């Protein structure tokens, strides 16, 4: 199945066609988990939820982008 989309999220060399040298492949659910902090980079790699190739394809220092539950915050119960 083709990806939902692609983006360059870390500054680097300009790329115009073909497969770029630093690629991360994952499904939408895994990416959302990584971006929100519900899944950490090392676990995603260890469980083969992410395929990362290239010297600049490791995002462990850049994730999460946001936290779904800030430290110390209590969740609301219905």
C-alpha positions, 0 to 999 in steps of 0.5 A: 500500500502506498504511503499517505504522504511524504515530507522532509521534516529535518533540514538536509540536502535538496532532493528532487526525484527517486528515493532520497538517501535518508528515509523513514517508513511507517504507518499512520498509527505509528507516526501519530504515536511517535509524534504524540509521545505515546510510542518511543523511537527505540521501541518502534525500531525494535518492534519493526514498526519503523524502517529507517535508512540513512545516516540522518534517519534517526529521529529519537532526539526530535520526537515527540513533537507534542505530548498527548498527556503533559507530565503531571497532568491528570486525565479527565474521567467521564 
